[in-house]
Every structure is written in C-alpha cells, then in structure tokens.
Amino acid sequence: MHPAMQQRVDGVAALHERSVLLTADFYAKIGRPVPSPAPRFQARNKGNMWHIIDCRTGKTCGFCGSYLMAQQFVDAMEAAATRKLVGRQ
C-alpha cells in the first residue's frame, strides 16, 4: 500500500478507536450500559423465499427456501462482516 494511503488508514483507525473509548466513557458517566450495534443483515419473508437483506444498503444479498437456512445464512454473513471489520481496525 502507498505510504500516504497507509498513513491515512492508520489515522482513521486511531480516530475510530478513540471514538469507541470516548463513547464508553460517556455511558459510564451516566451509568448506562453501552448499546450494542444493530444487526447488519436481516431475513425477510417475501413469497415462498426468505431474502437476506443488508440493512445498511437495503440490497438483497441472498435467498433461502427455509427459515432455518435463512437464519444460518444471516449468522454466517454477520460473522464474515465482523471478521472483515476486525482486520481494518
């Protein structure tokens, strides 16, 4: 990666880490637990199929024929999104 780009990525990661810490400090001061992030993917029933929808973009990421398979697919997508974000921070 180009050094200028790497420097920018490192700066953004530091700012993100600082914002997370400051948010936790704020909630500690008011005596409330830090809210957990909303789920990124959601399964919605449309006709005979379950659509897996990305809540951030509103786009359909996949289809499943049963509710159980849709929930497993949602769990897998959430885990994959978490792994990708952890590498960037």
MOPAC internal coordinates of N, CA, C and O (Angstrom, degrees):
PM7 1SCF
backbone

  N    0.0000 0     0.00 0     0.00 0    0    0    0
  C    1.4486 1     0.00 0     0.00 0    1    0    0
  C    1.5391 1   107.85 1     0.00 0    2    1    0
  O    1.2310 1   121.21 1   -35.75 1    3    2    1
  N    1.3098 1   115.29 1   144.25 1    3    2    1
  C    1.4616 1   120.95 1   179.21 1    5    3    2
  C    1.5295 1   109.79 1   -61.87 1    6    5    3
  O    1.2310 1   119.80 1   -39.59 1    7    6    5
  N    1.3380 1   117.99 1   140.41 1    7    6    5
  C    1.4678 1   120.09 1  -176.49 1    9    7    6
  C    1.5285 1   113.92 1   -57.60 1   10    9    7
  O    1.2310 1   119.77 1   142.50 1   11   10    9
  N    1.3224 1   118.04 1   -37.50 1   11   10    9
  C    1.4638 1   119.95 1   179.29 1   13   11   10
  C    1.5274 1   110.68 1   -66.51 1   14   13   11
  O    1.2310 1   120.64 1   140.83 1   15   14   13
  N    1.3194 1   116.39 1   -39.17 1   15   14   13
  C    1.4709 1   120.42 1   178.74 1   17   15   14
  C    1.5196 1   110.37 1   -67.89 1   18   17   15
  O    1.2310 1   120.39 1   138.56 1   19   18   17
  N    1.3399 1   116.86 1   -41.44 1   19   18   17
  C    1.4677 1   120.41 1   178.79 1   21   19   18
  C    1.5223 1   110.62 1   -63.12 1   22   21   19
  O    1.2310 1   120.36 1   141.30 1   23   22   21
  N    1.3197 1   116.92 1   -38.70 1   23   22   21
  C    1.4553 1   120.79 1   178.32 1   25   23   22
  C    1.5268 1   110.70 1   -63.57 1   26   25   23
  O    1.2310 1   120.53 1   139.85 1   27   26   25
  N    1.3239 1   116.58 1   -40.15 1   27   26   25
  C    1.4650 1   120.60 1   178.63 1   29   27   26
  C    1.5275 1   111.02 1   -66.59 1   30   29   27
  O    1.2310 1   120.45 1   137.40 1   31   30   29
  N    1.3312 1   116.74 1   -42.60 1   31   30   29
  C    1.4662 1   120.97 1   178.71 1   33   31   30
  C    1.5241 1   110.22 1   -61.67 1   34   33   31
  O    1.2310 1   120.41 1   136.69 1   35   34   33
  N    1.3197 1   116.83 1   -43.31 1   35   34   33
  C    1.4634 1   120.50 1   178.87 1   37   35   34
  C    1.5302 1   111.44 1   -64.02 1   38   37   35
  O    1.2310 1   120.62 1   140.23 1   39   38   37
  N    1.3335 1   116.41 1   -39.77 1   39   38   37
  C    1.4568 1   120.40 1   178.32 1   41   39   38
  C    1.5159 1   112.60 1   -64.42 1   42   41   39
  O    1.2310 1   120.49 1   137.38 1   43   42   41
  N    1.3292 1   116.67 1   -42.62 1   43   42   41
  C    1.4667 1   120.60 1   178.67 1   45   43   42
  C    1.5265 1   110.53 1   -66.19 1   46   45   43
  O    1.2310 1   120.33 1   140.45 1   47   46   45
  N    1.3303 1   116.98 1   -39.55 1   47   46   45
  C    1.4669 1   120.25 1   178.38 1   49   47   46
  C    1.5278 1   110.67 1   -63.57 1   50   49   47
  O    1.2310 1   120.33 1   140.46 1   51   50   49
  N    1.3297 1   116.97 1   -39.54 1   51   50   49
  C    1.4706 1   120.20 1   178.47 1   53   51   50
  C    1.5231 1   110.88 1   -65.92 1   54   53   51
  O    1.2310 1   120.22 1   138.60 1   55   54   53
  N    1.3287 1   117.19 1   -41.40 1   55   54   53
  C    1.4643 1   120.58 1   177.54 1   57   55   54
  C    1.5205 1   111.88 1   -63.85 1   58   57   55
  O    1.2310 1   120.60 1   140.04 1   59   58   57
  N    1.3347 1   116.46 1   -39.96 1   59   58   57
  C    1.4652 1   120.12 1   178.75 1   61   59   58
  C    1.5263 1   110.72 1   -64.16 1   62   61   59
  O    1.2310 1   120.76 1   135.52 1   63   62   61
  N    1.3206 1   116.16 1   -44.48 1   63   62   61
  C    1.4719 1   120.42 1   179.12 1   65   63   62
  C    1.5280 1   110.62 1   -61.35 1   66   65   63
  O    1.2310 1   120.80 1   138.70 1   67   66   65
  N    1.3217 1   116.08 1   -41.30 1   67   66   65
  C    1.4643 1   119.87 1   179.28 1   69   67   66
  C    1.5279 1   111.29 1   -65.59 1   70   69   67
  O    1.2310 1   120.14 1   140.26 1   71   70   69
  N    1.3295 1   117.34 1   -39.74 1   71   70   69
  C    1.4656 1   119.57 1   179.83 1   73   71   70
  C    1.5287 1   111.22 1   -66.48 1   74   73   71
  O    1.2310 1   120.23 1   144.43 1   75   74   73
  N    1.3294 1   117.16 1   -35.57 1   75   74   73
  C    1.4607 1   120.38 1   177.43 1   77   75   74
  C    1.5349 1   110.18 1   -65.19 1   78   77   75
  O    1.2310 1   120.61 1   135.89 1   79   78   77
  N    1.3226 1   116.44 1   -44.11 1   79   78   77
  C    1.4702 1   120.29 1   179.74 1   81   79   78
  C    1.5315 1   111.63 1   -65.27 1   82   81   79
  O    1.2310 1   120.39 1   138.16 1   83   82   81
  N    1.3261 1   116.85 1   -41.84 1   83   82   81
  C    1.4587 1   119.85 1  -179.95 1   85   83   82
  C    1.5316 1   111.72 1   -67.36 1   86   85   83
  O    1.2310 1   120.58 1   144.01 1   87   86   85
  N    1.3187 1   116.50 1   -35.99 1   87   86   85
  C    1.4628 1   119.61 1   176.46 1   89   87   86
  C    1.5207 1   110.62 1   -64.35 1   90   89   87
  O    1.2310 1   120.54 1   137.12 1   91   90   89
  N    1.3296 1   116.58 1   -42.88 1   91   90   89
  C    1.4668 1   120.04 1   178.12 1   93   91   90
  C    1.5276 1   110.69 1   -63.71 1   94   93   91
  O    1.2310 1   119.98 1   140.48 1   95   94   93
  N    1.3333 1   117.64 1   -39.52 1   95   94   93
  C    1.4638 1   120.73 1   177.39 1   97   95   94
  C    1.5269 1   111.46 1   -63.27 1   98   97   95
  O    1.2310 1   120.82 1   138.38 1   99   98   97
  N    1.3322 1   116.04 1   -41.62 1   99   98   97
  C    1.4597 1   120.40 1   179.15 1  101   99   98
  C    1.5281 1   111.03 1   -60.36 1  102  101   99
  O    1.2310 1   120.39 1   132.22 1  103  102  101
  N    1.3222 1   116.87 1   -47.78 1  103  102  101
  C    1.4643 1   119.89 1  -179.50 1  105  103  102
  C    1.5230 1   111.32 1   -66.45 1  106  105  103
  O    1.2310 1   119.96 1   147.64 1  107  106  105
  N    1.3378 1   117.68 1   -32.36 1  107  106  105
  C    1.4685 1   120.34 1   176.79 1  109  107  106
  C    1.5287 1   110.60 1   -66.02 1  110  109  107
  O    1.2310 1   120.11 1   143.70 1  111  110  109
  N    1.3336 1   117.40 1   -36.30 1  111  110  109
  C    1.4591 1   121.10 1   179.80 1  113  111  110
  C    1.5218 1   112.86 1   -67.12 1  114  113  111
  O    1.2310 1   120.30 1   144.61 1  115  114  113
  N    1.3363 1   117.04 1   -35.39 1  115  114  113
  C    1.4606 1   119.02 1  -179.46 1  117  115  114
  C    1.5250 1   112.02 1   -92.15 1  118  117  115
  O    1.2310 1   120.34 1   178.86 1  119  118  117
  N    1.3401 1   116.95 1    -1.14 1  119  118  117
  C    1.4548 1   120.84 1   174.46 1  121  119  118
  C    1.5205 1   114.96 1    76.34 1  122  121  119
  O    1.2310 1   120.23 1  -150.93 1  123  122  121
  N    1.3109 1   117.17 1    29.07 1  123  122  121
  C    1.4684 1   120.88 1   177.84 1  125  123  122
  C    1.5246 1   109.82 1  -120.01 1  126  125  123
  O    1.2310 1   120.35 1   -27.42 1  127  126  125
  N    1.3255 1   116.94 1   152.58 1  127  126  125
  C    1.4710 1   118.74 1   176.80 1  129  127  126
  C    1.5314 1   110.46 1   -73.56 1  130  129  127
  O    1.2310 1   121.03 1   -28.95 1  131  130  129
  N    1.3159 1   115.64 1   151.05 1  131  130  129
  C    1.4563 1   121.06 1   178.19 1  133  131  130
  C    1.5353 1   108.22 1   -68.96 1  134  133  131
  O    1.2310 1   119.79 1   -50.88 1  135  134  133
  N    1.3341 1   118.01 1   129.12 1  135  134  133
  C    1.4608 1   119.42 1  -179.03 1  137  135  134
  C    1.5315 1   111.25 1   -67.85 1  138  137  135
  O    1.2310 1   120.81 1   -36.87 1  139  138  137
  N    1.3069 1   116.06 1   143.13 1  139  138  137
  C    1.4580 1   120.04 1   178.05 1  141  139  138
  C    1.5242 1   108.64 1   -80.15 1  142  141  139
  O    1.2310 1   120.38 1   -29.50 1  143  142  141
  N    1.3255 1   116.87 1   150.50 1  143  142  141
  C    1.4662 1   119.09 1  -179.52 1  145  143  142
  C    1.5287 1   111.08 1   -67.49 1  146  145  143
  O    1.2310 1   121.05 1   -29.83 1  147  146  145
  N    1.3104 1   115.59 1   150.17 1  147  146  145
  C    1.4608 1   120.99 1   179.10 1  149  147  146
  C    1.5277 1   109.53 1   -69.39 1  150  149  147
  O    1.2310 1   119.95 1   -28.14 1  151  150  149
  N    1.3243 1   117.69 1   151.86 1  151  150  149
  C    1.4628 1   119.19 1   178.89 1  153  151  150
  C    1.5274 1   110.62 1   -64.97 1  154  153  151
  O    1.2310 1   120.80 1   -34.64 1  155  154  153
  N    1.3215 1   116.08 1   145.36 1  155  154  153
  C    1.4626 1   120.00 1  -178.32 1  157  155  154
  C    1.5261 1   111.64 1   -85.04 1  158  157  155
  O    1.2310 1   119.94 1   145.22 1  159  158  157
  N    1.3270 1   117.72 1   -34.78 1  159  158  157
  C    1.4620 1   121.56 1  -176.65 1  161  159  158
  C    1.5216 1   110.43 1  -114.22 1  162  161  159
  O    1.2310 1   121.15 1   -29.75 1  163  162  161
  N    1.3273 1   115.40 1   150.25 1  163  162  161
  C    1.4544 1   121.12 1  -177.02 1  165  163  162
  C    1.5216 1   108.76 1  -143.65 1  166  165  163
  O    1.2310 1   120.66 1   -37.39 1  167  166  165
  N    1.3346 1   116.35 1   142.61 1  167  166  165
  C    1.4642 1   121.67 1   176.45 1  169  167  166
  C    1.5215 1   108.57 1   -99.28 1  170  169  167
  O    1.2310 1   120.83 1   -52.21 1  171  170  169
  N    1.3303 1   116.02 1   127.79 1  171  170  169
  C    1.4581 1   120.98 1   179.31 1  173  171  170
  C    1.5259 1   109.15 1  -127.28 1  174  173  171
  O    1.2310 1   121.29 1   -41.79 1  175  174  173
  N    1.3166 1   115.14 1   138.21 1  175  174  173
  C    1.4561 1   120.75 1  -179.64 1  177  175  174
  C    1.5253 1   109.21 1   -85.66 1  178  177  175
  O    1.2310 1   120.92 1   -56.87 1  179  178  177
  N    1.3266 1   115.84 1   123.13 1  179  178  177
  C    1.4684 1   121.80 1   176.50 1  181  179  178
  C    1.5174 1   107.21 1  -133.73 1  182  181  179
  O    1.2310 1   121.21 1   -76.79 1  183  182  181
  N    1.3264 1   115.28 1   103.21 1  183  182  181
  C    1.4631 1   119.58 1  -177.94 1  185  183  182
  C    1.5091 1   110.54 1    72.23 1  186  185  183
  O    1.2310 1   120.66 1    52.61 1  187  186  185
  N    1.3251 1   116.35 1  -127.39 1  187  186  185
  C    1.4644 1   121.48 1  -178.68 1  189  187  186
  C    1.5268 1   112.71 1   -93.74 1  190  189  187
  O    1.2310 1   119.70 1   177.19 1  191  190  189
  N    1.3279 1   118.18 1    -2.81 1  191  190  189
  C    1.4582 1   121.84 1  -174.85 1  193  191  190
  C    1.5225 1   110.81 1  -119.06 1  194  193  191
  O    1.2310 1   121.42 1   -23.18 1  195  194  193
  N    1.3223 1   114.89 1   156.82 1  195  194  193
  C    1.4587 1   122.18 1   173.58 1  197  195  194
  C    1.5193 1   107.40 1  -102.55 1  198  197  195
  O    1.2310 1   120.12 1   -56.99 1  199  198  197
  N    1.3139 1   117.38 1   123.01 1  199  198  197
  C    1.4544 1   122.78 1   178.84 1  201  199  198
  C    1.5288 1   108.57 1   -95.58 1  202  201  199
  O    1.2310 1   120.58 1   -47.00 1  203  202  201
  N    1.3262 1   116.50 1   133.00 1  203  202  201
  C    1.4545 1   122.02 1   175.52 1  205  203  202
  C    1.5263 1   106.28 1   -96.26 1  206  205  203
  O    1.2310 1   120.67 1   -62.97 1  207  206  205
  N    1.3378 1   116.32 1   117.03 1  207  206  205
  C    1.4527 1   121.32 1  -171.57 1  209  207  206
  C    1.5308 1   109.88 1  -116.82 1  210  209  207
  O    1.2310 1   121.19 1   -45.45 1  211  210  209
  N    1.3255 1   115.33 1   134.55 1  211  210  209
  C    1.4605 1   122.03 1   174.07 1  213  211  210
  C    1.5295 1   106.93 1   -79.76 1  214  213  211
  O    1.2310 1   120.17 1   -63.26 1  215  214  213
  N    1.3280 1   117.28 1   116.74 1  215  214  213
  C    1.4703 1   121.42 1  -175.71 1  217  215  214
  C    1.5230 1   112.53 1   -68.24 1  218  217  215
  O    1.2310 1   119.72 1   155.51 1  219  218  217
  N    1.3214 1   118.13 1   -24.49 1  219  218  217
  C    1.4633 1   120.63 1  -179.73 1  221  219  218
  C    1.5219 1   111.91 1   -74.35 1  222  221  219
  O    1.2310 1   120.44 1   140.63 1  223  222  221
  N    1.3280 1   116.76 1   -39.37 1  223  222  221
  C    1.4571 1   120.16 1  -176.74 1  225  223  222
  C    1.5237 1   112.98 1  -104.30 1  226  225  223
  O    1.2310 1   120.34 1   157.60 1  227  226  225
  N    1.3338 1   116.95 1   -22.40 1  227  226  225
  C    1.4540 1   120.47 1  -177.08 1  229  227  226
  C    1.5186 1   113.47 1    81.53 1  230  229  227
  O    1.2310 1   119.97 1  -173.69 1  231  230  229
  N    1.3274 1   117.66 1     6.31 1  231  230  229
  C    1.4655 1   121.73 1  -177.80 1  233  231  230
  C    1.5164 1   110.82 1   -92.23 1  234  233  231
  O    1.2310 1   121.09 1   -31.17 1  235  234  233
  N    1.3157 1   115.52 1   148.83 1  235  234  233
  C    1.4589 1   121.77 1   177.52 1  237  235  234
  C    1.5239 1   109.05 1   -79.59 1  238  237  235
  O    1.2310 1   120.62 1   -51.77 1  239  238  237
  N    1.3389 1   116.41 1   128.23 1  239  238  237
  C    1.4625 1   122.11 1  -178.59 1  241  239  238
  C    1.5229 1   112.72 1  -100.50 1  242  241  239
  O    1.2310 1   120.09 1   161.72 1  243  242  241
  N    1.3192 1   117.44 1   -18.28 1  243  242  241
  C    1.4496 1   119.72 1  -178.24 1  245  243  242
  C    1.5163 1   111.73 1  -176.93 1  246  245  243
  O    1.2310 1   121.30 1    -5.77 1  247  246  245
  N    1.3150 1   115.12 1   174.23 1  247  246  245
  C    1.4559 1   122.22 1  -178.71 1  249  247  246
  C    1.5248 1   109.16 1  -132.89 1  250  249  247
  O    1.2310 1   120.41 1   -31.80 1  251  250  249
  N    1.3187 1   116.82 1   148.20 1  251  250  249
  C    1.4620 1   122.21 1   174.51 1  253  251  250
  C    1.5188 1   108.27 1  -140.42 1  254  253  251
  O    1.2310 1   121.30 1   -27.32 1  255  254  253
  N    1.3254 1   115.12 1   152.68 1  255  254  253
  C    1.4484 1   120.33 1  -178.22 1  257  255  254
  C    1.5172 1   114.36 1   -89.71 1  258  257  255
  O    1.2310 1   119.83 1   159.98 1  259  258  257
  N    1.3408 1   117.94 1   -20.02 1  259  258  257
  C    1.4531 1   120.26 1  -179.09 1  261  259  258
  C    1.5243 1   109.77 1  -129.90 1  262  261  259
  O    1.2310 1   121.26 1   -21.52 1  263  262  261
  N    1.3213 1   115.19 1   158.48 1  263  262  261
  C    1.4620 1   120.93 1  -179.03 1  265  263  262
  C    1.5222 1   111.58 1   -64.33 1  266  265  263
  O    1.2310 1   120.29 1   137.98 1  267  266  265
  N    1.3250 1   117.05 1   -42.02 1  267  266  265
  C    1.4618 1   121.39 1  -179.19 1  269  267  266
  C    1.5258 1   110.94 1   -61.45 1  270  269  267
  O    1.2310 1   120.24 1   134.68 1  271  270  269
  N    1.3170 1   117.15 1   -45.32 1  271  270  269
  C    1.4580 1   120.63 1   178.86 1  273  271  270
  C    1.5285 1   110.91 1   -65.50 1  274  273  271
  O    1.2310 1   120.21 1   143.60 1  275  274  273
  N    1.3293 1   117.20 1   -36.40 1  275  274  273
  C    1.4576 1   121.09 1   179.04 1  277  275  274
  C    1.5235 1   110.41 1   -64.41 1  278  277  275
  O    1.2310 1   119.87 1   138.21 1  279  278  277
  N    1.3238 1   117.85 1   -41.79 1  279  278  277
  C    1.4597 1   120.75 1   179.47 1  281  279  278
  C    1.5257 1   111.33 1   -67.31 1  282  281  279
  O    1.2310 1   120.24 1   142.30 1  283  282  281
  N    1.3173 1   117.15 1   -37.70 1  283  282  281
  C    1.4586 1   120.16 1   176.50 1  285  283  282
  C    1.5261 1   110.64 1   -65.52 1  286  285  283
  O    1.2310 1   120.70 1   140.77 1  287  286  285
  N    1.3244 1   116.27 1   -39.23 1  287  286  285
  C    1.4523 1   121.05 1   178.58 1  289  287  286
  C    1.5300 1   110.67 1   -65.53 1  290  289  287
  O    1.2310 1   120.25 1   138.01 1  291  290  289
  N    1.3333 1   117.14 1   -41.99 1  291  290  289
  C    1.4681 1   121.61 1   177.44 1  293  291  290
  C    1.5246 1   109.98 1   -61.65 1  294  293  291
  O    1.2310 1   119.88 1   135.72 1  295  294  293
  N    1.3176 1   117.83 1   -44.28 1  295  294  293
  C    1.4688 1   121.20 1   179.05 1  297  295  294
  C    1.5309 1   111.10 1   -61.42 1  298  297  295
  O    1.2310 1   120.45 1   139.07 1  299  298  297
  N    1.3362 1   116.75 1   -40.93 1  299  298  297
  C    1.4578 1   120.58 1   179.34 1  301  299  298
  C    1.5313 1   111.11 1   -66.17 1  302  301  299
  O    1.2310 1   120.07 1   139.81 1  303  302  301
  N    1.3257 1   117.46 1   -40.19 1  303  302  301
  C    1.4606 1   121.13 1   179.14 1  305  303  302
  C    1.5247 1   111.12 1   -66.82 1  306  305  303
  O    1.2310 1   120.30 1   139.90 1  307  306  305
  N    1.3383 1   117.03 1   -40.10 1  307  306  305
  C    1.4625 1   120.83 1   177.61 1  309  307  306
  C    1.5328 1   110.52 1   -62.92 1  310  309  307
  O    1.2310 1   120.56 1   136.63 1  311  310  309
  N    1.3331 1   116.53 1   -43.37 1  311  310  309
  C    1.4633 1   120.49 1   179.69 1  313  311  310
  C    1.5246 1   110.86 1   -64.16 1  314  313  311
  O    1.2310 1   120.29 1   139.36 1  315  314  313
  N    1.3257 1   117.04 1   -40.64 1  315  314  313
  C    1.4598 1   120.56 1   179.22 1  317  315  314
  C    1.5199 1   110.91 1   -65.87 1  318  317  315
  O    1.2310 1   120.00 1   139.13 1  319  318  317
  N    1.3274 1   117.61 1   -40.87 1  319  318  317
  C    1.4658 1   120.63 1   178.89 1  321  319  318
  C    1.5153 1   110.88 1   -65.36 1  322  321  319
  O    1.2310 1   119.91 1   142.90 1  323  322  321
  N    1.3242 1   117.78 1   -37.10 1  323  322  321
  C    1.4604 1   121.57 1   178.60 1  325  323  322
  C    1.5225 1   110.71 1   -66.96 1  326  325  323
  O    1.2310 1   120.32 1   137.79 1  327  326  325
  N    1.3294 1   116.99 1   -42.21 1  327  326  325
  C    1.4632 1   120.08 1   179.18 1  329  327  326
  C    1.5232 1   111.03 1   -63.23 1  330  329  327
  O    1.2310 1   120.00 1   140.88 1  331  330  329
  N    1.3237 1   117.60 1   -39.12 1  331  330  329
  C    1.4624 1   120.70 1  -179.75 1  333  331  330
  C    1.5129 1   110.48 1   -67.01 1  334  333  331
  O    1.2310 1   119.61 1   140.59 1  335  334  333
  N    1.3376 1   118.35 1   -39.41 1  335  334  333
  C    1.4621 1   120.48 1  -179.20 1  337  335  334
  C    1.5152 1   111.93 1   -71.45 1  338  337  335
  O    1.2310 1   119.93 1   145.92 1  339  338  337
  N    1.3238 1   117.74 1   -34.08 1  339  338  337
  C    1.4520 1   120.65 1  -178.46 1  341  339  338
  C    1.5345 1   109.95 1   -64.64 1  342  341  339
  O    1.2310 1   119.96 1   143.05 1  343  342  341
  N    1.3083 1   117.69 1   -36.95 1  343  342  341
  C    1.4592 1   120.83 1   179.59 1  345  343  342
  C    1.5151 1   113.03 1   -65.86 1  346  345  343
  O    1.2310 1   119.84 1   150.70 1  347  346  345
  N    1.3126 1   117.91 1   -29.30 1  347  346  345
  C    1.4646 1   121.38 1  -176.91 1  349  347  346
  C    1.5184 1   112.92 1   -84.28 1  350  349  347
  O    1.2310 1   119.70 1   156.91 1  351  350  349
  N    1.3106 1   118.17 1   -23.09 1  351  350  349
  C    1.4652 1   119.31 1  -174.03 1  353  351  350
  C    1.4928 1   113.07 1   -77.90 1  354  353  351
  O    1.2310 1   120.10 1   180.00 1  355  354  353

